[in-house]
Amino acid sequence: MKPAVELKNVTKVIKGKKIIDNLSFTINEGEVFGFLGPNGAGKTTTIRMIVGLMGISSGEIIICGNSITKNHDQALRNVGGIVENPEMYKFLTGYQNLMQYARMIKGITKEKIDEVVKLVGLTDRIHDKVKTYSLGMRQRLGLAQSLLHDPKVMILDEPTNGLDPAGIREIRDHLRILSKERGMAVIVSSHLLSEMEMMCDRIAIIQKGKLIDVQQVHDFVADDVNKYFIEIDSTNLNSVPNLTNIAFDLHENGIEVEVEKEKVPDVIKHLVENGVRIYGVKAVSKSLEDRFLEVTGKEEVANA
């Protein structure tokens, strides 16, 4: 895949303190890239450097082949973004807001505005005043605004902040469309780890300004130990037979065993032969939140 954003040994020093320490990673076209870290890790500082709002002490950031320091304007032409709740003119309609933003960039046509409005699902309400919009609708309007100039990189800092489950799903679906159908690189920073797990292709974790890991989400949450949950009748819990040389834990409606995949049929056979009724078996993997807390030493994720 072609790289859309490259960070090469990026360092930021403020008042003699190293906030970002030699950060290097690549974000490819057509992927949703999650940016995670505990409170004060340097996520927002890194995002500010990527969008040119903060200078780089050393190193280089390249966006679509253009250096943010050497060719600032050309690099940022490829970037769109939303930071938390997008600010709009509430006394204007959604369409009038987009017209205002369109005036800042040459070449944006009425057809282009109609296209992004349809993409984010606001066609039926675009001529209503923004003050009548729900938070989810304002987020979608903000997304439409950032898409007007056809960016190749979208940066979203807490895009689902304050949304209900339906609104969160809408934003997630829109990001998938942008990355997979349009080949856009989408960078997302969020404290909702369960959403990041469903939304992202890869994630980067930084801690105290240093890069801890960059992995595919699936690989990152995969557990080294094979665990399986066997669902049984809760009335059978007290009659679960001894599982020789197998670690297992009793739960409210079943047992969790640590065993190689090839031995799962033997465990099931042993339970059935001892009168235990089995209703289901499923593999158990750790969530992104579990792995995040392991890697960062139990520090909570936050947007900083």
Secondary structure, DSSP 8 states (H G I E B T S, - for coil): --EEEEEEEEEEEETTEEEEEEEEEEEETT-EEEEE-BTTSSHHHHHHHHTTSS--SEEEEEETTEETTTSHHHHHTTEEEEESS----TTSBHHHHHHHHHTTSTT--HHHHHHHHHHTT-TTTTTSBGGG--HHHHHHHHHHHHHTT--SEEEEESTTTT--HHHHHHHHHHHHHHHHHH--EEEEE-S-HHHHHHH-SEEEEEETTEEEEEEEHHHHH--SS-EEEEEE-GGGGGG----TT-EEEEETTEEEEE--GGGHHHHHHHHHHTT--EEEEEEE---HHHHHHHHTTT--B---
